[in-house]
Amino acid sequence: MPFRIALSGLDAASTDLRVTGHNIANSATNGFKESRAEFADIYANSLQDVSSTAAGRGVKVTRVAQQFSQGSLDFTANNLDMSINGEGFFILQDSTGNFSYTRAGAFGSDREGYVVNHANERLQVFSPIDATGTRFTTGATVDLTLPTLSGTPQASTNIAVAVNLGAAESVPIIPWPSGTTDTTDPGYTLLADPTYESNVTTEMYNHATSTTIYDSLGNPHRATLYYRKSVSTGEWQNYTYIDGTLARGDGANGFSTLQFVPSGALDTTAGSVDAQGRFTLDDWIPVNGANPVSLTFNYLNTSQYGSDFAVNDLTQDGYTAGRLSGIDVDNTGVVFARFTNGQATALGKVALAKFNNPQGLRQLGDTSWAQTFNGGDLQMGEPGTSSLGLIQSGALENSNVDIAKQLVNLITAQRNFQANAQVITTADTITQTIINIR
């Protein structure tokens, strides 16, 4: 009987050595979770056995339990490398449609643009409902795909303008040479130095500001806004030139008017603006074959105060075509494609999974697991919800193996193995002694 007990001890110690060795071997494996061999004693069940006389029957391995504690982070230069600070798992799908789950977030892209791990399994995300990255589907997941084409251009349609037009500004005048000049009607002369309100030229305005706008082909155009104070109280004339040519507005002379109330705010009941402080130039046709463009100017925040001219806001919503310049992932798992035109488009939101009993998952190798009955139901959601954890882009989770602890376990398992081997040697000696009795 001692021989069999010692054999069970050898088997248990051998399992402990294998588990410890496996932990040590994977101490540098990203996303690896260490395991622990757990044991229980063995007793024979018999009606004759009582607690005061029962001698055990050895030891058995009850299970090898993985420990899903958080590993430290190792930062990288690849934005597609991701780690999870929480209980979640990345969701992967292979070419046959089977799903697996991992903590190893070393991802890259294949030749088709799919984001994959080293085993060519595709990372799963929730699809974006809009390109801004604020809303996503919450049901089925899809493969994360990087764009292979350039970002498409968008024509400018809205321009927000907030300037202060100085209330103390004077009306521009056009000086003529002194003396008299002939008129078309002989017998009449015109004073050579009159002061009068004239159509704007580049030399005759109070202030100007410019911005770049884009047509439907993504071509840039220079839009210059000239402001000229009118002889009418509280009124300014606005001239919009695009590429040096006047873009005629709703005024008969090719200009729009801005009227201000005595408090200095824009009067939305007068001038060329509507109740929201907007007016539209709807007849600009680019000369390069692009579609006609209607430009809506929003002057609601424009003022006429006693301070100097100032441009507080001048923004527009168009942009040219762009090339993919990089990928960003925020801590909520939203993956953005960045383009050279300054735009960013949401490609998806990383889907995370968790289980009630992660120790019940089946190990597949490649630091991934499969769902099992013992693992419990799959709970899938967005990062930052339900203890799934947040995403850290440009970082990988290191193995949670503590080398010092594992070396101590290794020595302990070795001593246990040697001690059980000594039990066998002792039992063999006793057996030989019994055999040699005459």
C-alpha positions as CSV (number, residue, x, y, z in Angstrom):
1,M,0.0,0.0,0.0
2,P,2.8,2.6,0.7
3,F,4.0,1.9,-2.8
4,R,0.7,2.9,-4.4
5,I,0.4,5.9,-2.1
6,A,3.9,7.0,-3.2
7,L,3.0,6.5,-6.8
8,S,0.1,8.9,-6.4
9,G,2.4,11.4,-4.8
10,L,4.9,11.0,-7.7
11,D,2.1,11.5,-10.2
12,A,0.8,14.6,-8.4
13,A,4.3,16.1,-8.0
14,S,5.0,15.4,-11.7
15,T,1.8,17.3,-12.7
16,D,2.9,20.1,-10.4
17,L,6.3,20.2,-12.1
18,R,4.7,20.2,-15.6
19,V,2.3,23.1,-14.6
20,T,5.2,25.1,-13.1
21,G,7.4,24.5,-16.0
22,H,4.6,25.6,-18.4
23,N,4.2,28.8,-16.4
24,I,7.9,29.5,-16.5
25,A,8.1,28.7,-20.2
26,N,5.4,31.3,-20.9
27,S,6.6,34.0,-18.6
28,A,7.2,36.3,-21.6
29,T,4.0,35.3,-23.6
30,N,1.7,38.2,-24.0
31,G,-1.8,37.6,-22.6
32,F,-0.7,34.3,-21.0
33,K,-2.5,33.3,-17.7
34,E,-0.6,31.2,-15.2
35,S,-2.0,27.9,-14.0
36,R,-2.0,26.3,-10.6
37,A,-2.2,22.6,-9.8
38,E,-4.7,21.8,-7.1
39,F,-4.7,18.6,-5.1
40,A,-7.0,16.6,-2.7
41,D,-6.3,13.6,-0.5
42,I,-7.7,10.1,-1.1
43,Y,-9.5,8.0,1.5
44,A,-11.0,4.6,0.9
45,N,-14.7,4.4,1.9
46,S,-15.4,1.3,3.9
47,L,-17.9,0.4,6.7
48,Q,-14.9,-0.8,8.7
49,D,-13.0,2.4,8.5
50,V,-13.4,4.9,11.3
51,S,-11.9,8.3,11.6
52,S,-9.5,7.3,14.3
53,T,-8.0,4.4,12.4
54,A,-8.3,5.5,8.7
55,A,-5.0,5.9,7.0
56,G,-5.2,7.7,3.7
57,R,-4.7,6.3,0.2
58,G,-2.6,9.1,-1.3
59,V,-3.2,12.2,-3.3
60,K,-4.9,13.2,-6.6
61,V,-4.9,16.2,-8.9
62,T,-8.4,17.7,-8.7
63,R,-7.8,20.3,-11.5
64,V,-5.3,22.6,-13.1
65,A,-6.9,26.0,-12.6
66,Q,-5.8,29.1,-14.6
67,Q,-5.4,32.4,-12.7
68,F,-6.9,35.3,-14.6
69,S,-5.3,38.1,-12.7
70,Q,-4.3,41.3,-14.6
71,G,-0.9,41.3,-16.2
72,S,1.3,44.4,-16.4
73,L,1.4,46.4,-19.6
74,D,4.2,46.7,-22.1
75,F,3.9,49.7,-24.4
76,T,4.6,49.5,-28.1
77,A,4.7,51.7,-31.2
78,N,1.8,49.9,-32.9
79,N,-1.6,51.5,-32.3
80,L,-3.3,48.2,-33.3
81,D,-1.7,46.5,-30.2
82,M,-4.3,46.6,-27.5
83,S,-4.6,45.5,-23.9
84,I,-7.7,45.2,-21.6
85,N,-7.7,46.7,-18.2
86,G,-10.6,44.6,-16.8
87,E,-12.2,41.1,-17.1
88,G,-13.0,41.1,-20.8
89,F,-11.6,39.1,-23.7
90,F,-11.1,40.1,-27.3
91,I,-13.4,38.2,-29.6
92,L,-11.8,36.4,-32.6
93,Q,-13.3,34.6,-35.6
94,D,-11.4,32.1,-37.8
95,S,-11.9,31.3,-41.4
96,T,-14.4,28.6,-40.6
97,G,-16.6,30.9,-38.6
98,N,-15.6,29.6,-35.1
99,F,-15.2,32.1,-32.3
100,S,-12.4,32.2,-29.7
101,Y,-11.4,34.5,-27.0
102,T,-8.1,35.9,-26.0
103,R,-6.3,38.5,-23.8
104,A,-3.4,38.7,-26.3
105,G,-4.0,41.9,-28.2
106,A,-1.1,41.8,-30.7
107,F,-3.0,42.7,-33.9
108,G,-2.0,43.8,-37.4
109,S,-3.6,43.8,-40.9
110,D,-3.6,41.2,-43.6
111,R,-3.3,41.9,-47.3
112,E,-7.1,42.3,-47.5
113,G,-7.2,44.9,-44.8
114,Y,-8.7,42.7,-42.1
115,V,-7.3,43.2,-38.5
116,V,-6.0,39.8,-37.5
117,N,-3.8,38.2,-34.9
118,H,-0.8,35.9,-35.6
119,A,-3.1,33.0,-36.3
120,N,-5.0,35.0,-39.0
121,E,-8.1,35.2,-36.8
122,R,-10.1,38.4,-37.3
123,L,-10.8,40.8,-34.5
124,Q,-14.5,41.4,-34.0
125,V,-16.1,44.8,-33.5
126,F,-19.5,46.5,-33.4
127,S,-20.4,48.3,-36.7
128,P,-20.6,52.1,-36.6
129,I,-24.0,53.7,-37.2
130,D,-22.4,57.0,-38.2
131,A,-18.8,58.0,-39.1
132,T,-18.4,60.2,-36.0
133,G,-17.9,57.2,-33.6
134,T,-20.8,58.0,-31.3
135,R,-23.3,55.3,-32.1
136,F,-22.7,51.6,-32.8
137,T,-24.8,48.4,-33.3
138,T,-25.1,46.3,-30.2
139,G,-26.0,42.9,-31.7
140,A,-23.9,40.8,-34.0
141,T,-20.2,41.6,-34.5
142,V,-18.3,42.1,-37.7
143,D,-14.7,41.8,-38.8
144,L,-12.7,44.9,-38.3
145,T,-11.5,46.1,-41.7
146,L,-9.1,49.0,-42.5
147,P,-9.9,51.2,-45.5
148,T,-7.9,50.5,-48.6
149,L,-9.2,53.6,-50.5
150,S,-8.5,57.3,-50.0
151,G,-10.9,59.4,-48.0
152,T,-13.5,60.9,-50.3
153,P,-13.7,64.7,-50.5
154,Q,-16.6,66.8,-49.2
155,A,-17.7,70.1,-50.7
156,S,-18.0,73.0,-48.4
157,T,-21.6,74.0,-47.7
158,N,-21.6,75.7,-44.4
159,I,-19.3,78.5,-43.2
160,A,-19.5,79.9,-39.7
161,V,-18.3,83.4,-39.4
162,A,-18.0,85.3,-36.1
163,V,-16.3,88.7,-36.4
164,N,-16.5,92.0,-34.6
165,L,-16.9,95.0,-36.9
166,G,-15.8,98.1,-35.1
167,A,-18.7,100.5,-34.4
168,A,-16.4,103.5,-34.7
169,E,-15.2,102.6,-38.2
170,S,-15.7,105.3,-40.9
171,V,-17.2,104.8,-44.3
172,P,-14.5,104.3,-46.9
173,I,-14.2,107.0,-49.6
174,I,-12.7,107.0,-53.0
175,P,-10.4,110.0,-53.6
176,W,-10.3,111.4,-57.2
177,P,-7.6,113.7,-58.6
178,S,-8.3,117.3,-57.8
179,G,-9.8,119.7,-60.4
180,T,-12.6,118.9,-62.8
181,T,-13.3,116.1,-65.2
182,D,-15.4,115.8,-68.3
183,T,-18.7,114.1,-68.1
184,T,-20.5,112.3,-70.9
185,D,-22.8,115.3,-71.3
186,P,-20.8,118.3,-72.7
187,G,-21.6,121.4,-70.6
188,Y,-21.5,119.5,-67.3
189,T,-18.5,119.0,-65.0
190,L,-18.1,116.8,-61.9
191,L,-16.1,117.8,-58.8
192,A,-12.9,115.8,-58.9
193,D,-12.9,115.0,-55.1
194,P,-16.4,113.8,-54.2
195,T,-17.1,111.5,-51.2
196,Y,-19.6,108.8,-52.1
197,E,-20.5,105.2,-51.4
198,S,-19.0,102.9,-54.1
199,N,-18.8,99.2,-55.0
200,V,-16.0,97.5,-53.2
201,T,-12.6,96.9,-54.7
202,T,-9.6,95.4,-53.0
203,E,-8.4,98.9,-52.1
204,M,-11.7,100.1,-50.8
205,Y,-12.9,98.1,-47.7
206,N,-12.6,98.3,-44.0
207,H,-11.5,94.7,-43.2
208,A,-11.1,91.3,-44.9
209,T,-10.6,87.8,-43.8
210,S,-10.1,84.5,-45.8
211,T,-10.5,80.8,-45.6
212,T,-10.1,77.8,-47.8
213,I,-13.2,76.1,-49.1
214,Y,-13.5,72.9,-51.3
215,D,-15.6,71.9,-54.3
216,S,-17.2,68.5,-54.9
217,L,-13.9,67.2,-56.4
218,G,-11.9,68.2,-53.3
219,N,-10.2,71.1,-55.1
220,P,-9.3,74.0,-52.7
221,H,-10.5,77.6,-53.4
222,R,-9.7,80.8,-51.6
223,A,-12.8,82.5,-50.2
224,T,-12.2,86.1,-49.1
225,L,-14.8,88.1,-47.2
226,Y,-14.6,91.9,-47.5
227,Y,-16.5,94.1,-45.0
228,R,-17.3,97.7,-45.9
229,K,-19.2,100.0,-43.6
230,S,-22.3,101.5,-45.2
231,V,-23.5,105.1,-44.9
232,S,-26.7,103.7,-43.3
233,T,-26.5,103.5,-39.5
234,G,-25.6,100.1,-38.1
235,E,-25.2,98.6,-41.6
236,W,-22.2,96.8,-43.2
237,Q,-21.8,95.4,-46.7
238,N,-20.3,92.0,-47.2
239,Y,-18.6,91.0,-50.4
240,T,-17.6,87.3,-51.0
241,Y,-14.8,86.7,-53.5
242,I,-13.8,83.2,-54.5
243,D,-10.5,82.8,-56.3
244,G,-10.6,86.5,-56.9
245,T,-14.0,86.6,-58.5
246,L,-17.1,88.1,-56.9
247,A,-19.6,85.4,-55.9
248,R,-22.8,87.3,-56.3
249,G,-25.2,87.0,-53.4
250,D,-28.8,88.2,-53.0
251,G,-27.9,91.9,-53.2
252,A,-28.6,93.7,-56.5
253,N,-25.0,94.9,-56.6
254,G,-23.4,91.6,-55.7
255,F,-23.1,92.2,-52.0
256,S,-25.0,91.2,-48.9
257,T,-25.8,93.4,-46.0
258,L,-25.4,92.9,-42.2
259,Q,-27.6,95.1,-40.0
260,F,-26.9,95.5,-36.3
261,V,-29.1,96.6,-33.4
262,P,-28.0,99.4,-31.0
263,S,-26.7,96.8,-28.6
264,G,-24.2,95.6,-31.2
265,A,-25.8,92.2,-31.9
266,L,-26.8,91.1,-35.4
267,D,-30.3,92.1,-36.4
268,T,-31.9,88.9,-37.7
269,T,-35.0,90.8,-38.9
270,A,-33.1,93.0,-41.4
271,G,-30.4,92.9,-44.0
272,S,-29.7,89.8,-46.0
273,V,-29.8,87.2,-43.2
274,D,-32.7,85.0,-42.1
275,A,-34.0,84.5,-38.6
276,Q,-31.0,82.2,-37.8
277,G,-28.4,84.8,-39.0
278,R,-27.7,82.9,-42.2
279,F,-27.7,83.8,-45.9
280,T,-26.8,81.7,-48.9
281,L,-24.8,82.1,-52.0
282,D,-26.3,79.5,-54.3
283,D,-24.9,80.4,-57.7
284,W,-21.2,79.6,-57.4
285,I,-20.1,77.3,-60.1
286,P,-16.4,76.1,-60.0
287,V,-14.6,76.4,-63.3
288,N,-13.0,72.9,-63.1
289,G,-16.1,70.8,-63.7
290,A,-17.1,70.3,-60.1
291,N,-20.8,70.4,-59.1
292,P,-22.4,73.8,-58.4
293,V,-22.0,74.8,-54.7
294,S,-24.4,76.6,-52.4
295,L,-22.6,78.2,-49.6
296,T,-24.5,79.1,-46.4
297,F,-22.9,81.7,-44.2
298,N,-23.8,81.8,-40.6
299,Y,-23.2,85.3,-39.1
300,L,-25.3,84.9,-36.0
301,N,-22.4,85.5,-33.7
302,T,-21.1,88.5,-35.6
303,S,-21.2,91.8,-33.7
304,Q,-20.6,95.5,-34.0
305,Y,-19.0,96.7,-30.8
306,G,-16.7,99.5,-30.0
307,S,-13.6,97.3,-30.0
308,D,-11.3,96.7,-32.9
309,F,-12.0,94.3,-35.8
310,A,-11.5,90.7,-34.7
311,V,-12.1,87.3,-36.2
312,N,-13.5,85.0,-33.4
313,D,-14.5,82.1,-35.6
314,L,-14.1,81.2,-39.3
315,T,-14.8,77.5,-40.0
316,Q,-16.2,75.5,-42.8
317,D,-17.3,71.9,-43.3
318,G,-15.5,70.9,-46.5
319,Y,-12.3,69.0,-47.0
320,T,-10.2,67.6,-49.8
321,A,-9.5,63.9,-50.6
322,G,-7.1,62.2,-48.2
323,R,-4.9,59.2,-47.8
324,L,-4.9,56.8,-44.8
325,S,-2.3,58.1,-42.5
326,G,-2.9,56.1,-39.3
327,I,-5.2,54.2,-37.0
328,D,-6.2,55.3,-33.5
329,V,-8.1,53.4,-30.8
330,D,-9.5,55.2,-27.9
331,N,-10.0,53.8,-24.4
332,T,-13.6,52.9,-25.1
333,G,-12.5,50.7,-28.1
334,V,-13.6,53.0,-30.9
335,V,-11.2,52.5,-33.9
336,F,-10.7,55.6,-36.0
337,A,-9.0,55.8,-39.4
338,R,-7.1,59.1,-39.8
339,F,-6.6,60.7,-43.2
340,T,-4.1,63.2,-44.5
341,N,-6.9,65.7,-45.0
342,G,-7.4,65.9,-41.2
343,Q,-10.6,63.8,-41.2
344,A,-11.2,60.7,-39.0
345,T,-13.7,58.0,-39.6
346,A,-15.0,55.5,-37.1
347,L,-14.4,51.9,-38.4
348,G,-16.0,50.1,-35.4
349,K,-15.9,49.6,-31.7
350,V,-14.0,46.7,-30.2
351,A,-16.4,44.0,-28.8
352,L,-15.4,42.4,-25.5
353,A,-16.6,39.2,-23.9
354,K,-16.6,37.8,-20.4
355,F,-17.8,34.7,-18.7
356,N,-19.1,33.9,-15.2
357,N,-16.4,31.2,-14.8
358,P,-13.4,31.9,-17.0
359,Q,-11.6,28.9,-15.3
360,G,-14.2,26.7,-17.0
361,L,-13.1,27.8,-20.5
362,R,-11.3,25.3,-22.8
363,Q,-7.7,26.2,-23.6
364,L,-7.0,26.2,-27.4
365,G,-3.4,27.2,-27.4
366,D,-2.1,30.4,-29.0
367,T,-3.3,32.1,-25.7
368,S,-6.9,31.7,-26.6
369,W,-9.9,30.0,-25.2
370,A,-13.2,28.5,-26.3
371,Q,-16.6,28.7,-24.6
372,T,-17.8,25.7,-22.7
373,F,-20.8,24.8,-20.6
374,N,-18.7,25.1,-17.4
375,G,-17.6,28.6,-18.4
376,G,-21.1,29.9,-18.3
377,D,-23.0,32.1,-20.8
378,L,-21.2,34.5,-23.1
379,Q,-21.7,38.1,-22.0
380,M,-20.7,40.5,-24.8
381,G,-20.6,44.3,-24.6
382,E,-18.7,47.5,-25.2
383,P,-15.4,48.4,-23.3
384,G,-16.1,50.3,-20.1
385,T,-19.3,48.5,-19.3
386,S,-20.1,45.6,-16.9
387,S,-16.5,45.2,-15.6
388,L,-15.3,44.3,-19.2
389,G,-12.6,46.9,-18.8
390,L,-11.2,49.7,-20.9
391,I,-8.9,49.5,-23.9
392,Q,-5.3,50.7,-23.9
393,S,-4.0,51.2,-27.4
394,G,-0.3,50.8,-28.2
395,A,0.2,48.4,-25.3
396,L,0.2,44.6,-24.7
397,E,-0.7,42.7,-21.6
398,N,2.3,40.8,-20.3
399,S,2.1,37.3,-18.8
400,N,0.9,37.3,-15.2
401,V,3.5,34.7,-14.3
402,D,5.6,35.7,-11.2
403,I,9.0,34.1,-11.9
404,A,10.2,34.2,-8.3
405,K,7.0,32.5,-7.1
406,Q,7.3,29.9,-9.8
407,L,10.9,29.1,-9.0
408,V,9.8,28.5,-5.4
409,N,7.0,26.3,-6.6
410,L,9.5,24.4,-8.8
411,I,11.8,23.7,-5.8
412,T,8.7,22.6,-3.8
413,A,7.5,20.3,-6.5
414,Q,11.0,18.8,-6.9
415,R,11.2,18.1,-3.1
416,N,7.8,16.5,-3.2
417,F,8.8,14.3,-6.1
418,Q,12.1,13.3,-4.3
419,A,10.2,12.6,-1.0
420,N,7.7,10.4,-2.7
421,A,10.5,8.6,-4.5
422,Q,12.1,8.0,-1.1
423,V,8.9,6.5,0.1
424,I,9.0,4.0,-2.8
425,T,12.6,3.2,-1.9
426,T,11.8,2.7,1.7
427,A,8.8,0.6,0.8
428,D,10.9,-1.5,-1.5
429,T,13.5,-2.0,1.3
430,I,10.8,-3.1,3.7
431,T,9.4,-5.5,1.0
432,Q,12.9,-7.0,0.5
433,T,13.3,-7.4,4.2
434,I,10.0,-9.3,4.4
435,I,11.0,-11.5,1.5
436,N,14.3,-12.3,3.1
437,I,12.8,-13.5,6.4
438,R,13.3,-17.2,6.8
